[in-house]
């Protein structure tokens, strides 16, 4: 079986563990968290390694909550996303910074732990089984084209909305060959009956609920680390030290590469229902969804033994 790695971005889960951290809130009948189901689906699809991107100060607690359990199922590695993990030349420039550097840096941290095609996911999102199967098939059958290749699993917007408030989604432009041509980050998308709307200053703008959106599920190859490294250096050079919120974000990086025609991104479609805990009120509906999936036979009552 071909090698492929699952990379889980979990460095943003905060320093306080327990019921207050949405990524670690139990949603399954035996205390399983959303990450358990993601990893189960990835292993079932063929992924043979899991890399957790965490903060170093959370390692002990993180292993107790999930890591020790997963290490018994699949090869597991930990990498650490730290604010200070930037080239020496920029450390004085950003000495006042307290906010992490974003998803681009999170993936760059994995460069010494990943040597096969890899799939990136958020720690607190449930993506569904078909997403992992589609991504694994794509990543393990890539032919060399001389251009950086990637994939993105696209979800139907209406399958990703919350009943409890607005969400941010990357609306995707896709050509007739299912290739990504652009992404528009769109904030505060709400459910309005069967419709999706954005409210700007009291104005209501309709969005096609059948649009494809990015949920930060990207398939990449190890060649991408060199692109990230060069891009991060340029980002740090251009960013003002006063801009304390600037982030090096994966969708922006890929959008820029698309504009320069330096990357080809295949959009893989998933009809599955995405769910996640954007608001604390979402947890109850996530637990209901998990119960329904177990009742339908998609998961065993107890995931691991």
Secondary structure, 3 states (H helix, E strand, C coil): CCCCEEEEECCCCCCCCCCCCHHHCCCCCCCCCHHHHHHHHHHHHCCCEEEEEECHHHHHHHHHHHHHHHHCCCEEEEEECCCCCCCHHHCCCCCCCCCCCCHHHHHHCCCCCCCCCEEEEECCEECCHHHHHHHHHHHCCCCCCCCEEEEEEEEEHHHHCECCECEEEEEEEECCCCEEEEEEEEEEEEEECCEEEEEECCEEEEECCCCEEEEEEEEECCCHHHHHHHHHHHHHHHCCCCCCCCCCCHHHHHHHHHHCCCEEEEEEEECCCCEECCCCCHHHHHHHHHHHHHHCCCCCCCCCC
